[in-house]
Amino acid sequence: MKTAVSIPDDIFERAERQASQERRSRSEVYAAALDEYLARRAREEITDTMNRVCDEVGGADDAFLSAAGRQVLDRVEW
């Protein structure tokens, strides 16, 4: 699909240099950038949704769950 967008000159110039360095078309660079942006936003939306669900479930203190969570975290390499 063809579309027209307006972008600041400095971003345009950086994108042109990047496309040239990678021997890719301008369209490929813009499509890859937009795809990456949208994928990142999708992950943020998932996190936001999970946080809302956790808030709805409630934050009641459960000693068993707290202890089990600590044990799991102790076994995970950070």
All heavy atoms as a GROMACS GRO file, in nm:
protein
  620
    1MET      N    1   0.085  -0.117   0.000
    1MET     CA    2   0.000   0.000   0.000
    1MET      C    3   0.089   0.123   0.000
    1MET      O    4   0.187   0.130   0.072
    1MET     CB    5  -0.088  -0.001   0.126
    1MET     CG    6  -0.134   0.136   0.161
    1MET     SD    7  -0.285   0.158   0.252
    1MET     CE    8  -0.402   0.066   0.166
    2LYS      N    9   0.050   0.219  -0.077
    2LYS     CA   10   0.122   0.346  -0.080
    2LYS      C   11   0.051   0.443   0.012
    2LYS      O   12  -0.071   0.444   0.022
    2LYS     CB   13   0.126   0.403  -0.220
    2LYS     CG   14   0.223   0.335  -0.310
    2LYS     CD   15   0.237   0.413  -0.438
    2LYS     CE   16   0.351   0.356  -0.518
    2LYS     NZ   17   0.396   0.446  -0.621
    3THR      N   18   0.132   0.524   0.079
    3THR     CA   19   0.077   0.628   0.166
    3THR      C   20   0.175   0.744   0.170
    3THR      O   21   0.292   0.729   0.136
    3THR     CB   22   0.050   0.572   0.308
    3THR    OG1   23  -0.020   0.669   0.383
    3THR    CG2   24   0.178   0.535   0.377
    4ALA      N   25   0.126   0.857   0.211
    4ALA     CA   26   0.212   0.975   0.225
    4ALA      C   27   0.208   1.019   0.371
    4ALA      O   28   0.100   1.024   0.431
    4ALA     CB   29   0.164   1.088   0.136
    5VAL      N   30   0.325   1.046   0.426
    5VAL     CA   31   0.334   1.093   0.564
    5VAL      C   32   0.434   1.209   0.568
    5VAL      O   33   0.522   1.220   0.484
    5VAL     CB   34   0.379   0.982   0.662
    5VAL    CG1   35   0.276   0.871   0.668
    5VAL    CG2   36   0.514   0.927   0.623
    6SER      N   37   0.419   1.291   0.670
    6SER     CA   38   0.513   1.400   0.691
    6SER      C   39   0.599   1.365   0.811
    6SER      O   40   0.547   1.324   0.915
    6SER     CB   41   0.438   1.531   0.719
    6SER     OG   42   0.363   1.567   0.606
    7ILE      N   43   0.730   1.380   0.796
    7ILE     CA   44   0.823   1.354   0.906
    7ILE      C   45   0.925   1.466   0.910
    7ILE      O   46   0.953   1.530   0.807
    7ILE     CB   47   0.894   1.217   0.892
    7ILE    CG1   48   0.973   1.210   0.762
    7ILE    CG2   49   0.796   1.102   0.901
    7ILE    CD1   50   1.060   1.087   0.752
    8PRO      N   51   0.982   1.491   1.026
    8PRO     CA   52   1.085   1.595   1.037
    8PRO      C   53   1.205   1.565   0.947
    8PRO      O   54   1.240   1.448   0.924
    8PRO     CB   55   1.124   1.591   1.185
    8PRO     CG   56   1.007   1.529   1.254
    8PRO     CD   57   0.950   1.431   1.156
    9ASP      N   58   1.266   1.671   0.898
    9ASP     CA   59   1.380   1.656   0.806
    9ASP      C   60   1.493   1.572   0.865
    9ASP      O   61   1.552   1.491   0.794
    9ASP     CB   62   1.436   1.795   0.768
    9ASP     CG   63   1.341   1.872   0.678
    9ASP    OD1   64   1.250   1.811   0.618
    9ASP    OD2   65   1.360   1.996   0.668
   10ASP      N   66   1.523   1.592   0.994
   10ASP     CA   67   1.636   1.519   1.052
   10ASP      C   68   1.608   1.368   1.056
   10ASP      O   69   1.697   1.287   1.032
   10ASP     CB   70   1.671   1.571   1.191
   10ASP     CG   71   1.559   1.554   1.291
   10ASP    OD1   72   1.441   1.578   1.257
   10ASP    OD2   73   1.590   1.516   1.407
   11ILE      N   74   1.485   1.329   1.082
   11ILE     CA   75   1.451   1.186   1.083
   11ILE      C   76   1.460   1.131   0.941
   11ILE      O   77   1.511   1.021   0.918
   11ILE     CB   78   1.312   1.162   1.144
   11ILE    CG1   79   1.314   1.198   1.293
   11ILE    CG2   80   1.267   1.017   1.124
   11ILE    CD1   81   1.178   1.192   1.361
   12PHE      N   82   1.412   1.209   0.845
   12PHE     CA   83   1.420   1.167   0.706
   12PHE      C   84   1.565   1.142   0.664
   12PHE      O   85   1.597   1.039   0.603
   12PHE     CB   86   1.356   1.272   0.614
   12PHE     CG   87   1.368   1.238   0.468
   12PHE    CD1   88   1.281   1.149   0.409
   12PHE    CD2   89   1.469   1.296   0.393
   12PHE    CE1   90   1.295   1.117   0.274
   12PHE    CE2   91   1.483   1.265   0.258
   12PHE     CZ   92   1.396   1.176   0.199
   13GLU      N   93   1.652   1.236   0.698
   13GLU     CA   94   1.793   1.222   0.661
   13GLU      C   95   1.857   1.099   0.727
   13GLU      O   96   1.933   1.026   0.663
   13GLU     CB   97   1.871   1.349   0.697
   13GLU     CG   98   1.832   1.471   0.616
   13GLU     CD   99   1.856   1.452   0.466
   13GLU    OE1  100   1.951   1.381   0.427
   13GLU    OE2  101   1.777   1.508   0.389
   14ARG      N  102   1.826   1.077   0.854
   14ARG     CA  103   1.881   0.960   0.923
   14ARG      C  104   1.830   0.831   0.859
   14ARG      O  105   1.906   0.734   0.843
   14ARG     CB  106   1.846   0.965   1.070
   14ARG     CG  107   1.924   1.073   1.144
   14ARG     CD  108   1.882   1.100   1.287
   14ARG     NE  109   1.832   0.986   1.361
   14ARG     CZ  110   1.736   0.994   1.454
   14ARG    NH1  111   1.683   1.111   1.483
   14ARG    NH2  112   1.697   0.888   1.518
   15ALA      N  113   1.703   0.829   0.822
   15ALA     CA  114   1.646   0.711   0.757
   15ALA      C  115   1.710   0.688   0.620
   15ALA      O  116   1.737   0.573   0.582
   15ALA     CB  117   1.496   0.725   0.745
   16GLU      N  118   1.735   0.794   0.548
   16GLU     CA  119   1.800   0.782   0.418
   16GLU      C  120   1.940   0.722   0.432
   16GLU      O  121   1.978   0.632   0.357
   16GLU     CB  122   1.810   0.919   0.350
   16GLU     CG  123   1.678   0.971   0.297
   16GLU     CD  124   1.628   0.890   0.179
   16GLU    OE1  125   1.697   0.886   0.074
   16GLU    OE2  126   1.521   0.829   0.192
   17ARG      N  127   2.015   0.771   0.532
   17ARG     CA  128   2.150   0.717   0.554
   17ARG      C  129   2.142   0.569   0.592
   17ARG      O  130   2.221   0.488   0.543
   17ARG     CB  131   2.222   0.797   0.662
   17ARG     CG  132   2.277   0.930   0.614
   17ARG     CD  133   2.374   0.992   0.713
   17ARG     NE  134   2.317   1.015   0.844
   17ARG     CZ  135   2.248   1.123   0.881
   17ARG    NH1  136   2.227   1.220   0.793
   17ARG    NH2  137   2.201   1.135   1.003
   18GLN      N  138   2.047   0.536   0.679
   18GLN     CA  139   2.032   0.397   0.723
   18GLN      C  140   1.997   0.307   0.605
   18GLN      O  141   2.055   0.199   0.589
   18GLN     CB  142   1.924   0.386   0.831
   18GLN     CG  143   1.920   0.253   0.900
   18GLN     CD  144   2.042   0.229   0.987
   18GLN    OE1  145   2.095   0.322   1.047
   18GLN    NE2  146   2.086   0.107   0.992
   19ALA      N  147   1.906   0.350   0.522
   19ALA     CA  148   1.867   0.271   0.405
   19ALA      C  149   1.986   0.250   0.312
   19ALA      O  150   2.009   0.139   0.263
   19ALA     CB  151   1.753   0.341   0.330
   20SER      N  152   2.064   0.355   0.293
   20SER     CA  153   2.181   0.346   0.206
   20SER      C  154   2.284   0.249   0.264
   20SER      O  155   2.339   0.165   0.191
   20SER     CB  156   2.243   0.484   0.188
   20SER     OG  157   2.359   0.477   0.110
   21GLN      N  158   2.311   0.261   0.394
   21GLN     CA  159   2.408   0.172   0.458
   21GLN      C  160   2.367   0.026   0.450
   21GLN      O  161   2.451  -0.062   0.433
   21GLN     CB  162   2.428   0.212   0.604
   21GLN     CG  163   2.500   0.342   0.625
   21GLN     CD  164   2.499   0.386   0.770
   21GLN    OE1  165   2.437   0.324   0.855
   21GLN    NE2  166   2.565   0.498   0.798
   22GLU      N  167   2.237   0.000   0.461
   22GLU     CA  168   2.187  -0.137   0.460
   22GLU      C  169   2.152  -0.185   0.319
   22GLU      O  170   2.110  -0.300   0.303
   22GLU     CB  171   2.064  -0.148   0.550
   22GLU     CG  172   2.092  -0.122   0.696
   22GLU     CD  173   1.967  -0.130   0.782
   22GLU    OE1  174   1.859  -0.165   0.731
   22GLU    OE2  175   1.979  -0.100   0.902
   23ARG      N  176   2.168  -0.096   0.221
   23ARG     CA  177   2.130  -0.126   0.084
   23ARG      C  178   1.985  -0.174   0.076
   23ARG      O  179   1.954  -0.276   0.015
   23ARG     CB  180   2.224  -0.230   0.022
   23ARG     CG  181   2.364  -0.179  -0.002
   23ARG     CD  182   2.449  -0.287  -0.064
   23ARG     NE  183   2.572  -0.247  -0.126
   23ARG     CZ  184   2.676  -0.190  -0.070
   23ARG    NH1  185   2.671  -0.156   0.054
   23ARG    NH2  186   2.786  -0.165  -0.136
   24ARG      N  187   1.900  -0.099   0.144
   24ARG     CA  188   1.757  -0.128   0.146
   24ARG      C  189   1.683  -0.007   0.092
   24ARG      O  190   1.734   0.106   0.094
   24ARG     CB  191   1.710  -0.155   0.289
   24ARG     CG  192   1.774  -0.278   0.350
   24ARG     CD  193   1.744  -0.290   0.496
   24ARG     NE  194   1.606  -0.331   0.519
   24ARG     CZ  195   1.552  -0.342   0.639
   24ARG    NH1  196   1.622  -0.314   0.747
   24ARG    NH2  197   1.428  -0.380   0.653
   25SER      N  198   1.563  -0.032   0.046
   25SER     CA  199   1.482   0.081  -0.002
   25SER      C  200   1.430   0.160   0.118
   25SER      O  201   1.423   0.110   0.230
   25SER     CB  202   1.364   0.031  -0.085
   25SER     OG  203   1.269  -0.034  -0.003
   26ARG      N  204   1.395   0.283   0.090
   26ARG     CA  205   1.335   0.367   0.193
   26ARG      C  206   1.209   0.301   0.248
   26ARG      O  207   1.185   0.298   0.368
   26ARG     CB  208   1.303   0.504   0.132
   26ARG     CG  209   1.240   0.600   0.229
   26ARG     CD  210   1.200   0.731   0.160
   26ARG     NE  211   1.309   0.788   0.084
   26ARG     CZ  212   1.296   0.844  -0.036
   26ARG    NH1  213   1.177   0.852  -0.093
   26ARG    NH2  214   1.398   0.893  -0.098
   27SER      N  215   1.129   0.243   0.160
   27SER     CA  216   1.006   0.176   0.202
   27SER      C  217   1.035   0.062   0.299
   27SER      O  218   0.962   0.041   0.396
   27SER     CB  219   0.929   0.123   0.081
   27SER     OG  220   0.880   0.229   0.004
   28GLU      N  221   1.139  -0.015   0.271
   28GLU     CA  222   1.175  -0.127   0.360
   28GLU      C  223   1.214  -0.076   0.499
   28GLU      O  224   1.176  -0.135   0.600
   28GLU     CB  225   1.290  -0.208   0.301
   28GLU     CG  226   1.253  -0.291   0.181
   28GLU     CD  227   1.372  -0.360   0.118
   28GLU    OE1  228   1.476  -0.292   0.097
   28GLU    OE2  229   1.361  -0.480   0.091
   29VAL      N  230   1.289   0.033   0.503
   29VAL     CA  231   1.332   0.088   0.632
   29VAL      C  232   1.212   0.139   0.711
   29VAL      O  233   1.197   0.110   0.830
   29VAL     CB  234   1.436   0.202   0.612
   29VAL    CG1  235   1.463   0.275   0.742
   29VAL    CG2  236   1.565   0.143   0.556
   30TYR      N  237   1.123   0.213   0.645
   30TYR     CA  238   1.005   0.265   0.715
   30TYR      C  239   0.912   0.152   0.760
   30TYR      O  240   0.858   0.156   0.871
   30TYR     CB  241   0.929   0.365   0.628
   30TYR     CG  242   1.001   0.497   0.615
   30TYR    CD1  243   1.047   0.543   0.492
   30TYR    CD2  244   1.023   0.577   0.726
   30TYR    CE1  245   1.113   0.664   0.480
   30TYR    CE2  246   1.089   0.698   0.716
   30TYR     CZ  247   1.134   0.741   0.592
   30TYR     OH  248   1.199   0.861   0.582
   31ALA      N  249   0.894   0.052   0.675
   31ALA     CA  250   0.808  -0.060   0.711
   31ALA      C  251   0.865  -0.137   0.830
   31ALA      O  252   0.792  -0.174   0.923
   31ALA     CB  253   0.789  -0.154   0.591
   32ALA      N  254   0.997  -0.160   0.831
   32ALA     CA  255   1.061  -0.230   0.943
   32ALA      C  256   1.049  -0.149   1.072
   32ALA      O  257   1.021  -0.204   1.178
   32ALA     CB  258   1.208  -0.258   0.911
   33ALA      N  259   1.067  -0.017   1.062
   33ALA     CA  260   1.057   0.069   1.180
   33ALA      C  261   0.916   0.068   1.236
   33ALA      O  262   0.895   0.058   1.358
   33ALA     CB  263   1.101   0.211   1.146
   34LEU      N  264   0.817   0.078   1.150
   34LEU     CA  265   0.678   0.078   1.195
   34LEU      C  266   0.640  -0.058   1.253
   34LEU      O  267   0.571  -0.065   1.356
   34LEU     CB  268   0.586   0.115   1.079
   34LEU     CG  269   0.438   0.132   1.113
   34LEU    CD1  270   0.419   0.232   1.226
   34LEU    CD2  271   0.362   0.176   0.989
   35ASP      N  272   0.687  -0.165   1.192
   35ASP     CA  273   0.659  -0.299   1.244
   35ASP      C  274   0.717  -0.316   1.384
   35ASP      O  275   0.651  -0.366   1.474
   35ASP     CB  276   0.718  -0.404   1.149
   35ASP     CG  277   0.679  -0.544   1.186
   35ASP    OD1  278   0.558  -0.570   1.211
   35ASP    OD2  279   0.768  -0.630   1.191
   36GLU      N  280   0.840  -0.270   1.404
   36GLU     CA  281   0.904  -0.278   1.536
   36GLU      C  282   0.828  -0.193   1.638
   36GLU      O  283   0.805  -0.236   1.752
   36GLU     CB  284   1.049  -0.231   1.527
   36GLU     CG  285   1.125  -0.244   1.656
   36GLU     CD  286   1.270  -0.202   1.642
   36GLU    OE1  287   1.332  -0.233   1.538
   36GLU    OE2  288   1.321  -0.136   1.734
   37TYR      N  289   0.787  -0.075   1.600
   37TYR     CA  290   0.711   0.013   1.688
   37TYR      C  291   0.580  -0.054   1.731
   37TYR      O  292   0.545  -0.056   1.849
   37TYR     CB  293   0.683   0.146   1.618
   37TYR     CG  294   0.589   0.235   1.695
   37TYR    CD1  295   0.634   0.313   1.801
   37TYR    CD2  296   0.454   0.242   1.661
   37TYR    CE1  297   0.546   0.394   1.872
   37TYR    CE2  298   0.366   0.323   1.731
   37TYR     CZ  299   0.413   0.399   1.836
   37TYR     OH  300   0.326   0.479   1.905
   38LEU      N  301   0.508  -0.109   1.636
   38LEU     CA  302   0.380  -0.173   1.666
   38LEU      C  303   0.398  -0.298   1.753
   38LEU      O  304   0.316  -0.323   1.843
   38LEU     CB  305   0.306  -0.208   1.536
   38LEU     CG  306   0.261  -0.086   1.455
   38LEU    CD1  307   0.206  -0.130   1.320
   38LEU    CD2  308   0.160  -0.003   1.532
   39ALA      N  309   0.502  -0.374   1.729
   39ALA     CA  310   0.529  -0.493   1.812
   39ALA      C  311   0.559  -0.452   1.956
   39ALA      O  312   0.512  -0.515   2.051
   39ALA     CB  313   0.646  -0.573   1.753
   40ARG      N  314   0.634  -0.346   1.972
   40ARG     CA  315   0.666  -0.297   2.106
   40ARG      C  316   0.540  -0.250   2.177
   40ARG      O  317   0.520  -0.277   2.295
   40ARG     CB  318   0.769  -0.183   2.096
   40ARG     CG  319   0.830  -0.147   2.230
   40ARG     CD  320   0.943  -0.045   2.220
   40ARG     NE  321   1.028  -0.062   2.106
   40ARG     CZ  322   1.050   0.034   2.014
   40ARG    NH1  323   0.993   0.151   2.024
   40ARG    NH2  324   1.129   0.011   1.913
   41ARG      N  325   0.454  -0.180   2.106
   41ARG     CA  326   0.328  -0.133   2.165
   41ARG      C  327   0.240  -0.251   2.205
   41ARG      O  328   0.172  -0.244   2.307
   41ARG     CB  329   0.252  -0.044   2.066
   41ARG     CG  330   0.325   0.085   2.030
   41ARG     CD  331   0.325   0.182   2.141
   41ARG     NE  332   0.186   0.213   2.176
   41ARG     CZ  333   0.151   0.293   2.272
   41ARG    NH1  334   0.242   0.349   2.346
   41ARG    NH2  335   0.025   0.315   2.299
   42ALA      N  336   0.239  -0.356   2.126
   42ALA     CA  337   0.157  -0.474   2.158
   42ALA      C  338   0.203  -0.535   2.290
   42ALA      O  339   0.120  -0.574   2.373
   42ALA     CB  340   0.164  -0.576   2.045
   43ARG      N  341   0.334  -0.543   2.311
   43ARG     CA  342   0.385  -0.597   2.438
   43ARG      C  343   0.344  -0.509   2.555
   43ARG      O  344   0.308  -0.559   2.661
   43ARG     CB  345   0.538  -0.610   2.432
   43ARG     CG  346   0.585  -0.724   2.344
   43ARG     CD  347   0.734  -0.750   2.360
   43ARG     NE  348   0.816  -0.637   2.323
   43ARG     CZ  349   0.869  -0.618   2.203
   43ARG    NH1  350   0.845  -0.703   2.106
   43ARG    NH2  351   0.944  -0.514   2.179
   44GLU      N  352   0.347  -0.378   2.535
   44GLU     CA  353   0.305  -0.286   2.641
   44GLU      C  354   0.156  -0.304   2.672
   44GLU      O  355   0.115  -0.298   2.787
   44GLU     CB  356   0.333  -0.142   2.599
   44GLU     CG  357   0.481  -0.109   2.594
   44GLU     CD  358   0.510   0.027   2.533
   44GLU    OE1  359   0.414   0.101   2.500
   44GLU    OE2  360   0.629   0.060   2.517
   45GLU      N  361   0.077  -0.326   2.568
   45GLU     CA  362  -0.067  -0.346   2.587
   45GLU      C  363  -0.093  -0.474   2.667
   45GLU      O  364  -0.183  -0.478   2.752
   45GLU     CB  365  -0.139  -0.350   2.453
   45GLU     CG  366  -0.147  -0.215   2.385
   45GLU     CD  367  -0.207  -0.222   2.247
   45GLU    OE1  368  -0.270  -0.325   2.213
   45GLU    OE2  369  -0.192  -0.125   2.172
   46ILE      N  370  -0.016  -0.578   2.638
   46ILE     CA  371  -0.031  -0.704   2.712
   46ILE      C  372   0.002  -0.683   2.858
   46ILE      O  373  -0.072  -0.727   2.947
   46ILE     CB  374   0.059  -0.815   2.650
   46ILE    CG1  375   0.004  -0.855   2.514
   46ILE    CG2  376   0.068  -0.936   2.743
   46ILE    CD1  377   0.097  -0.942   2.434
   47THR      N  378   0.111  -0.612   2.886
   47THR     CA  379   0.148  -0.584   3.024
   47THR      C  380   0.041  -0.503   3.093
   47THR      O  381   0.003  -0.532   3.207
   47THR     CB  382   0.283  -0.509   3.029
   47THR    OG1  383   0.383  -0.592   2.969
   47THR    CG2  384   0.324  -0.477   3.172
   48ASP      N  385  -0.010  -0.401   3.026
   48ASP     CA  386  -0.117  -0.318   3.084
   48ASP      C  387  -0.240  -0.401   3.115
   48ASP      O  388  -0.302  -0.386   3.221
   48ASP     CB  389  -0.154  -0.202   2.990
   48ASP     CG  390  -0.045  -0.097   2.979
   48ASP    OD1  391   0.046  -0.096   3.067
   48ASP    OD2  392  -0.049  -0.017   2.884
   49THR      N  393  -0.277  -0.490   3.024
   49THR     CA  394  -0.393  -0.575   3.045
   49THR      C  395  -0.372  -0.668   3.164
   49THR      O  396  -0.461  -0.685   3.248
   49THR     CB  397  -0.424  -0.658   2.918
   49THR    OG1  398  -0.449  -0.567   2.810
   49THR    CG2  399  -0.544  -0.748   2.939
   50MET      N  400  -0.254  -0.727   3.172
   50MET     CA  401  -0.224  -0.816   3.285
   50MET      C  402  -0.228  -0.739   3.417
   50MET      O  403  -0.280  -0.790   3.517
   50MET     CB  404  -0.088  -0.883   3.265
   50MET     CG  405  -0.090  -0.984   3.152
   50MET     SD  406   0.070  -1.061   3.126
   50MET     CE  407   0.079  -1.167   3.267
   51ASN      N  408  -0.177  -0.618   3.418
   51ASN     CA  409  -0.180  -0.536   3.539
   51ASN      C  410  -0.324  -0.504   3.580
   51ASN      O  411  -0.358  -0.508   3.698
   51ASN     CB  412  -0.100  -0.407   3.520
   51ASN     CG  413   0.048  -0.431   3.519
   51ASN    OD1  414   0.096  -0.532   3.570
   51ASN    ND2  415   0.123  -0.341   3.459
   52ARG      N  416  -0.410  -0.473   3.481
   52ARG     CA  417  -0.551  -0.445   3.512
   52ARG      C  418  -0.619  -0.568   3.570
   52ARG      O  419  -0.695  -0.559   3.666
   52ARG     CB  420  -0.625  -0.398   3.387
   52ARG     CG  421  -0.608  -0.250   3.359
   52ARG     CD  422  -0.710  -0.200   3.258
   52ARG     NE  423  -0.712  -0.275   3.135
   52ARG     CZ  424  -0.628  -0.255   3.032
   52ARG    NH1  425  -0.536  -0.162   3.040
   52ARG    NH2  426  -0.639  -0.327   2.922
   53VAL      N  427  -0.591  -0.686   3.513
   53VAL     CA  428  -0.650  -0.810   3.565
   53VAL      C  429  -0.605  -0.835   3.708
   53VAL      O  430  -0.686  -0.868   3.795
   53VAL     CB  431  -0.615  -0.930   3.474
   53VAL    CG1  432  -0.651  -1.062   3.541
   53VAL    CG2  433  -0.685  -0.918   3.340
   54CYS      N  434  -0.477  -0.817   3.733
   54CYS     CA  435  -0.425  -0.836   3.869
   54CYS      C  436  -0.492  -0.740   3.966
   54CYS      O  437  -0.524  -0.777   4.079
   54CYS     CB  438  -0.273  -0.818   3.872
   54CYS     SG  439  -0.185  -0.953   3.791
   55ASP      N  440  -0.513  -0.617   3.924
   55ASP     CA  441  -0.580  -0.519   4.010
   55ASP      C  442  -0.724  -0.560   4.037
   55ASP      O  443  -0.774  -0.544   4.148
   55ASP     CB  444  -0.578  -0.380   3.946
   55ASP     CG  445  -0.439  -0.316   3.947
   55ASP    OD1  446  -0.353  -0.363   4.025
   55ASP    OD2  447  -0.419  -0.221   3.870
   56GLU      N  448  -0.791  -0.615   3.934
   56GLU     CA  449  -0.930  -0.657   3.952
   56GLU      C  450  -0.942  -0.778   4.043
   56GLU      O  451  -1.037  -0.790   4.119
   56GLU     CB  452  -0.994  -0.687   3.816
   56GLU     CG  453  -1.019  -0.563   3.733
   56GLU     CD  454  -1.070  -0.595   3.593
   56GLU    OE1  455  -1.108  -0.712   3.568
   56GLU    OE2  456  -1.070  -0.504   3.509
   57VAL      N  457  -0.845  -0.870   4.033
   57VAL     CA  458  -0.848  -0.989   4.116
   57VAL      C  459  -0.831  -0.950   4.262
   57VAL      O  460  -0.888  -1.012   4.351
   57VAL     CB  461  -0.738  -1.089   4.072
   57VAL    CG1  462  -0.721  -1.200   4.173
   57VAL    CG2  463  -0.771  -1.145   3.935
   58GLY      N  464  -0.757  -0.848   4.284
   58GLY     CA  465  -0.740  -0.798   4.420
   58GLY      C  466  -0.600  -0.823   4.472
   58GLY      O  467  -0.528  -0.909   4.423
   59GLY      N  468  -0.568  -0.749   4.571
   59GLY     CA  469  -0.435  -0.759   4.628
   59GLY      C  470  -0.438  -0.812   4.768
   59GLY      O  471  -0.355  -0.774   4.851
   60ALA      N  472  -0.535  -0.898   4.796
   60ALA     CA  473  -0.544  -0.954   4.930
   60ALA      C  474  -0.415  -1.026   4.965
   60ALA      O  475  -0.360  -1.100   4.883
   60ALA     CB  476  -0.663  -1.049   4.940
   61ASP      N  477  -0.367  -1.002   5.084
   61ASP     CA  478  -0.246  -1.069   5.130
   61ASP      C  479  -0.273  -1.217   5.150
   61ASP      O  480  -0.363  -1.255   5.224
   61ASP     CB  481  -0.199  -1.007   5.262
   61ASP     CG  482  -0.068  -0.934   5.247
   61ASP    OD1  483  -0.012  -0.937   5.136
   61ASP    OD2  484  -0.022  -0.876   5.346
   62ASP      N  485  -0.198  -1.299   5.082
   62ASP     CA  486  -0.211  -1.443   5.097
   62ASP      C  487  -0.072  -1.494   5.133
   62ASP      O  488   0.019  -1.497   5.048
   62ASP     CB  489  -0.262  -1.505   4.967
   62ASP     CG  490  -0.291  -1.653   4.981
   62ASP    OD1  491  -0.215  -1.724   5.051
   62ASP    OD2  492  -0.389  -1.698   4.921
   63ALA      N  493  -0.054  -1.537   5.256
   63ALA     CA  494   0.078  -1.579   5.304
   63ALA      C  495   0.132  -1.694   5.222
   63ALA      O  496   0.252  -1.697   5.189
   63ALA     CB  497   0.070  -1.617   5.452
   64PHE      N  498   0.046  -1.789   5.185
   64PHE     CA  499   0.092  -1.903   5.107
   64PHE      C  500   0.144  -1.857   4.971
   64PHE      O  501   0.252  -1.897   4.928
   64PHE     CB  502  -0.020  -2.005   5.087
   64PHE     CG  503   0.017  -2.115   4.991
   64PHE    CD1  504   0.101  -2.219   5.031
   64PHE    CD2  505  -0.028  -2.112   4.860
   64PHE    CE1  506   0.137  -2.318   4.942
   64PHE    CE2  507   0.008  -2.212   4.770
   64PHE     CZ  508   0.090  -2.316   4.811
   65LEU      N  509   0.067  -1.773   4.902
   65LEU     CA  510   0.109  -1.725   4.770
   65LEU      C  511   0.237  -1.643   4.778
   65LEU      O  512   0.324  -1.653   4.692
   65LEU     CB  513  -0.002  -1.643   4.705
   65LEU     CG  514  -0.123  -1.722   4.656
   65LEU    CD1  515  -0.227  -1.626   4.599
   65LEU    CD2  516  -0.084  -1.825   4.553
   66SER      N  517   0.248  -1.562   4.881
   66SER     CA  518   0.369  -1.482   4.898
   66SER      C  519   0.491  -1.571   4.917
   66SER      O  520   0.596  -1.550   4.856
   66SER     CB  521   0.354  -1.388   5.017
   66SER     OG  522   0.254  -1.293   4.992
   67ALA      N  523   0.477  -1.673   5.003
   67ALA     CA  524   0.589  -1.765   5.029
   67ALA      C  525   0.624  -1.844   4.903
   67ALA      O  526   0.741  -1.860   4.870
   67ALA     CB  527   0.554  -1.859   5.144
   68ALA      N  528   0.521  -1.892   4.832
   68ALA     CA  529   0.546  -1.968   4.709
   68ALA      C  530   0.614  -1.880   4.605
   68ALA      O  531   0.706  -1.923   4.537
   68ALA     CB  532   0.414  -2.023   4.655
   69GLY      N  533   0.570  -1.756   4.593
   69GLY     CA  534   0.631  -1.664   4.498
   69GLY      C  535   0.776  -1.638   4.531
   69GLY      O  536   0.862  -1.635   4.442
   70ARG      N  537   0.807  -1.620   4.657
   70ARG     CA  538   0.947  -1.599   4.698
   70ARG      C  539   1.032  -1.720   4.664
   70ARG      O  540   1.147  -1.707   4.619
   70ARG     CB  541   0.955  -1.566   4.846
   70ARG     CG  542   0.929  -1.419   4.877
   70ARG     CD  543   0.968  -1.384   5.020
   70ARG     NE  544   0.884  -1.449   5.120
   70ARG     CZ  545   0.762  -1.408   5.156
   70ARG    NH1  546   0.713  -1.298   5.100
   70ARG    NH2  547   0.693  -1.470   5.247
   71GLN      N  548   0.979  -1.841   4.685
   71GLN     CA  549   1.055  -1.962   4.655
   71GLN      C  550   1.084  -1.972   4.505
   71GLN      O  551   1.195  -2.007   4.464
   71GLN     CB  552   0.979  -2.086   4.701
   71GLN     CG  553   0.980  -2.104   4.852
   71GLN     CD  554   0.899  -2.226   4.895
   71GLN    OE1  555   0.843  -2.298   4.814
   71GLN    NE2  556   0.893  -2.247   5.026
   72VAL      N  557   0.985  -1.939   4.425
   72VAL     CA  558   1.005  -1.944   4.280
   72VAL      C  559   1.110  -1.842   4.240
   72VAL      O  560   1.203  -1.872   4.163
   72VAL     CB  561   0.871  -1.918   4.206
   72VAL    CG1  562   0.896  -1.895   4.057
   72VAL    CG2  563   0.776  -2.034   4.226
   73LEU      N  564   1.099  -1.722   4.292
   73LEU     CA  565   1.196  -1.616   4.256
   73LEU      C  566   1.336  -1.651   4.303
   73LEU      O  567   1.434  -1.617   4.238
   73LEU     CB  568   1.152  -1.481   4.313
   73LEU     CG  569   1.027  -1.423   4.246
   73LEU    CD1  570   0.984  -1.297   4.319
   73LEU    CD2  571   1.052  -1.393   4.099
   74ASP      N  572   1.348  -1.720   4.416
   74ASP     CA  573   1.479  -1.760   4.467
   74ASP      C  574   1.546  -1.860   4.372
   74ASP      O  575   1.669  -1.866   4.363
   74ASP     CB  576   1.469  -1.821   4.606
   74ASP     CG  577   1.445  -1.716   4.714
   74ASP    OD1  578   1.469  -1.597   4.687
   74ASP    OD2  579   1.400  -1.754   4.824
   75ARG      N  580   1.466  -1.938   4.302
   75ARG     CA  581   1.522  -2.042   4.213
   75ARG      C  582   1.551  -1.989   4.073
   75ARG      O  583   1.619  -2.054   3.994
   75ARG     CB  584   1.424  -2.159   4.201
   75ARG     CG  585   1.414  -2.240   4.327
   75ARG     CD  586   1.341  -2.370   4.303
   75ARG     NE  587   1.206  -2.349   4.255
   75ARG     CZ  588   1.095  -2.366   4.326
   75ARG    NH1  589   1.102  -2.407   4.451
   75ARG    NH2  590   0.976  -2.344   4.272
   76VAL      N  591   1.501  -1.871   4.040
   76VAL     CA  592   1.518  -1.815   3.906
   76VAL      C  593   1.646  -1.733   3.902
   76VAL      O  594   1.674  -1.654   3.991
   76VAL     CB  595   1.397  -1.726   3.870
   76VAL    CG1  596   1.420  -1.655   3.739
   76VAL    CG2  597   1.269  -1.808   3.866
   77GLU      N  598   1.725  -1.757   3.797
   77GLU     CA  599   1.848  -1.679   3.782
   77GLU      C  600   1.815  -1.546   3.716
   77GLU      O  601   1.752  -1.539   3.610
   77GLU     CB  602   1.946  -1.755   3.691
   77GLU     CG  603   2.078  -1.682   3.676
   77GLU     CD  604   2.177  -1.762   3.594
   77GLU    OE1  605   2.172  -1.885   3.599
   77GLU    OE2  606   2.256  -1.699   3.525
   78TRP      N  607   1.852  -1.437   3.780
   78TRP     CA  608   1.824  -1.303   3.729
   78TRP      C  609   1.940  -1.254   3.656
   78TRP      O  610   2.026  -1.209   3.647
   78TRP     CB  611   1.785  -1.209   3.843
   78TRP     CG  612   1.653  -1.248   3.902
   78TRP    CD1  613   1.632  -1.340   3.999
   78TRP    CD2  614   1.524  -1.200   3.865
   78TRP    NE1  615   1.498  -1.351   4.026
   78TRP    CE2  616   1.428  -1.266   3.947
   78TRP    CE3  617   1.480  -1.109   3.773
   78TRP    CZ2  618   1.294  -1.243   3.936
   78TRP    CZ3  619   1.345  -1.085   3.765
   78TRP    CH2  620   1.254  -1.152   3.845
   0.00000   0.00000   0.00000
